[in-house]
């Protein structure tokens, strides 16, 4: 049986939610109807789900994401849909003497970088910008410390990851917009867990929807700026060039929406 084989391979029990197959010798042939009690695990009713699946002509394959709301804890669980990038400090007393630096640098980085690198105040901004495909563009401030406008536009707030704005939202705005509306209409949630950067995030349906404000064609520039600080045009250069390369070489579906709005 599928579930028994999976349990043996994975080393733990797997509740069977897939149809079972009749065995003929070493081959799996016809599908059996699963037993009613095996259709879903006991915790299935604790979640509401909404699936985004976009399969456009010209793309290498479908793009998908599943959002889960765990009803007992009022928690939305997503993978890549939104992120919250924390500002960090390398100081030992981060978050104590400086109210703007609430998050210490994470110990995982010490596995790859020496202390001199970690102590560099530009280490975290540069790491974030490269992770989200924004350029390392700087502007000097009064202290002559490099300021990264793209980083400042992302930190300490719930945002849509720039790379998904450029690749998914630009090509399937209606599908993403409708999915956001469905997710916001699921069971009530007041925090979000994502696969990247900070989690959990204290945010509900309103903030989740606001992260996708660029997809609302009814908002003007001022309204978009009041919703979220804009990412400046210069900071879209890397993703613009990637989209140009995709379009020029027919490597994917064409861009049909200005993802840089706001």
ABEGO torsion letter per residue (X at the ends): XAAAAAAAAAGBBBBBABBBBBBBEABBBBBBBBBAAAABBAAAAABBBBBBBBBBBGBAEBBBBBBBBBAAAGBBBBAAABBBBBBBBABAABGAABAABABBBBAAAAAABBAAAAABAAAAAAAAAAAAGBBBBBBBBAAGBBBBAAAAAABGBBBBBAAAAAAAAAABAAAAAAAAAAAAABBBBABBBBABEBOBBBBBAAAAAAAAAAABAABBAAAAAAABBBBBAAAAAAAAAAAAAAAAAGABBBBABBAABX
